[in-house]
Amino acid sequence: MPKKKEKKEKSTKKKKKSQINEVMMKRWMIGAIIVLVVFLGIVGIMDRNQKEEKKEEPSNQEQEWKGLDYYTMINYMSLDSLPEEYFAYFFQNDQLLRENLENRFKLYLAIRQAISNHPEEYEDTTKTLTISEEEVNRAAHTLFGDYEEVRQESISGNSCSYSNFKYDEKKKQYIQEPDDCENASEKNVFTILKDQQIGEEKVELTVGVAYVGVNYNPETDVLTYNYYTDKDMTNLIFTSTEYTMDDIIDKVDSFKFTFVKEEDHLIFEKVEKVITQ
């Protein structure tokens, strides 16, 4: 009897992990596809503008595309399933400047940006994946500008979230071997866009931030999301079977991201907590 019970518990844990990974994977891939579509839209807009002899001010629609692109990056590509020290990295302090970002965190973002540029090439995490150092550097340039090159090093996480790449110095590439993702995180950071200010030289995006714990009930085969206001997940404010923040947007902290113009694109400058009176 004890052995049967132990097998049942292992089976339940495996199913729970599989269900959670499947949901998180689908959510990441949807975000990656959105980023790709938006990116292609921006490229098309820029190409048309370059061909026009008459210079015109960018339309509101064109600028909204850029705002959406960077919000999507924040929401889907920067936070989930990273090592514990990087969980909620953007939101651990009242202010975080570009020059203070840790190198390994910049690599996480750059690699995910590189993957989102070609999602069809990286959709199968059961296969060995490789990304060139050149591609990672291009992505880092897109996100952070020319002010500093990222230092090449391995990053650890899990294959299901594209965060477990080993750096091969001889081949000048990052390699990710498939794994069963047993260390996949069951807690996540969820953001929702509250406001955006679009200017000629910068974009400011204000997001609401909630911390989400995911639970799976094997008896009902249902995933439940528990929403908290703090990264330690002690202040529970909402529980739902849907991944949404519509009912709690006014109960969570807000942070403002600032992106500034460099050449023909925007780069991350800072994020700061919005202090309300």
N, C-alpha and C positions, 0 to 999 in steps of 0.2 A: 504493500500500500504506500509506504513512504516514497518508493521509487516512482510509482505512477503519479503521485502528487507532485514530485519534483519535475517529472517530464511535462506535466500539464502546466506548471508554473513557467517552465522554460519556453514552452510553446506559446503561452499567453504573452510573455515578455517579448518574444520574437515577433509576434503578430502586432503587438503595440508599437514596437520600433518600426516595423515595416509600414504600418498605417501612417505614423507620424512622418517618416521619411518621405513617403509618397506625396503627402499633402504639401510638405515644405518644398519638395523638389518641383512639384507642379507650380507652386506660387513663384519660385525663383525663375523657372523657365518662362512663365507668362511675362514676368518683369523683363527678362532678357529680350524676349521678342518685341515687347513694347519699345524698349530702348532702341533696338535695331530699326524698327519702323520709323521712330521719331528721328533717329540719326539720318536715315536715308532721306527723310523729308527735309531736314536742315541742309543736307548736301545739295539737294535739288534746288532749294531756294537760293543758296549761295551761288550755285552754278548759273542760274538765271540772272542773278544780279550782276555777276561778273561780265556777262555777255551784253548787258544793256549799256548803251553808250551814255544814256542820260542817268546821272546819279539821283537816286531817290532815297528818302528816309525809309527805314524798314517799317513795314506795316505792323499793326498790333498783332495780327494773326501770326506773322513770322516770329515776333518776339515771344509770343505765347508758346510756340513750338519749342523754343530754346528753354523756356522756363519749365515746361513739362518734361523735357529730356533730363534736366538736372534733378528735378524732384523724383523722377522714376529711379535715377541712380541712387539717391539717398534711401528711398524706401525699399528697394529690392536687392541692392548689390553690396551693401556695406557692413551689415551687422550680424546676420544670422550664422550660427554654427562655427564661430571663430573660437579660439582658445579663451578661457575665462578672463584673462587680463584685458582682452579686447571687447568683451561684451559691453554693449552700450557705450562704446569708446567716444563717440561724438558728444555724449550727454553726461559725462562724469563730472564736468566742471562748469563753472559759469561762463567760461570763454575758452575756446581752443583756436589757436592761430595756425595758419598753414605751415609756418616755419617750425612749429613745435610738434608736428605729426611725427610719430615714430616710423622709422624706415620700414619695419615689417608690416605695419598697418597700411602704409602706402603701397606696398607690394600686393597685399590682399586686394585692395581696391583696383590697382592697375591690372592684375591678372583677371579679375572679374570683368573689368571694362573690356579687356582684350577678348574674352570669351563672348561677351554680349555683341561684339562686332561681327562674330561669325558663329551664332548659336548652333547652326546645323552641323558644324564640325565637332562640337563638343557635347552633343545631347546624350550620347551613350556613355555613361560613367562606368559601365562594365568593361570598357576597353582602356588600354593605356593611352593617356593623352599627353601631348607635348605642345609647348608654346615657346617660340623663340625669344631669346633675350631682346632682340630688336623689337618684336611686337609688344613686349612688356614695357620697354622704354617709350615707345610711341604712345601707348595708353597712359603712362605716367605723365608724359608731356601734355596730353589732352586734359588731364585732371588737374595737374599742379603747375604747369608752365615750365619755363626754362631755368627757373631760379636755382634748381638743384637736381642732379641726377639721383635716381634711387640706387642704393647699394644692393647688388645681387646677392641673395641668400635664400636658403630653403625656408618654407613656411609649413606649419603643421596645422592640421584640422581633420576633415574627413572628405572622402572623395565625392560623396553625394552633394556637398555644398561647394565643390571646386576649391577647396582650401588646404589641400595636402600635397603641395608640389615640392619636389626635391630639385635643387638647382645643380645642373651638371656643368661645371666650369669648362671642361674640355669641349663639349658640344655646344656650349653657349645656349642652353635651353632649359626649360622647366619641364619636369616629367612627373605625372601623377599616375600611380598604379591603382587599380580598382580595389576597394575593400568593402566590408559588410556594413560600414558606417555605424558600428556599435557605440562610438563616442559622439554620435549626432546629438545636438542640443535639443532639449525639450522645452526650452524657453527662448523667447524671441523679443525683438524690439519692433513695435508697430508704429508707424508714423502716418499722419494724415495731413494733407495740405490745408492750411487755414487762411493763408494770405500770400500774395506775390506782388512785388513791386518791380516793374520792368523799366529800366532806364537805358540810355544809350551806352553807358560805360559799365553798368553793373546790374545784377539781378539779385533781389533779396527774397528768399522764400521762408515763410514762417510755418513750422509744422508742430502739430500736437504729438506728444510722445507717450505711449503706453508700453508696459512690459507684460508680456503674455506667456503664461504657462500652459502647456498642452497636455491634456489627460485623455487616455483612451479607456473606455469601458468595454471589456471583451464580451460581457453578457448582452449588452445592447448594441455592440458594434458601432458606438458613437464616439466621436471626438468632441471634447469640451474645451473651450478656451477661457482661461481665467485672466482677467485684466487687472493690473496693479499700477500704482502711481510711482513706485520705486523699484530700482534695479535689483534690490534684495528680495523683492516680492513678499512684502509683509503687509502692505495696505491694499487689500482686495476691494475693488470698486464695482466689478461687473463680471458676470459669467454668462456665456452664450455658446451655442453650438455653431454659430457663424463667426467668421473672421471679419469683424467690423468694429468701428469706433464711433459710429454715428450717435449712439446714445450717451457717450461719455466725453465728447470732444471738449466740453467746457470744464471738465473735472481733472484734466491732465496738464502737466507742464508744457510750455511752448518754447521752442528754440528757433532762432533766426539764422539761416545760412546766407552768407554773402559770397557771390561769385563775381569776379571782375573781368573786364575785357582784356584779352591779350591776343594780338594778331587778329585772327578771324574767328575766335571762339572764346568762351568764358572758362575761367579756372577758379578752383576753390580758394577763397581767401581766409574765411573764418566762420565759426559758428558760436553763437552766444545765447545764453538763457534769457528769455524775455521776462523781465521783472514787472509784475503787476502790483498796483497799489491796493 
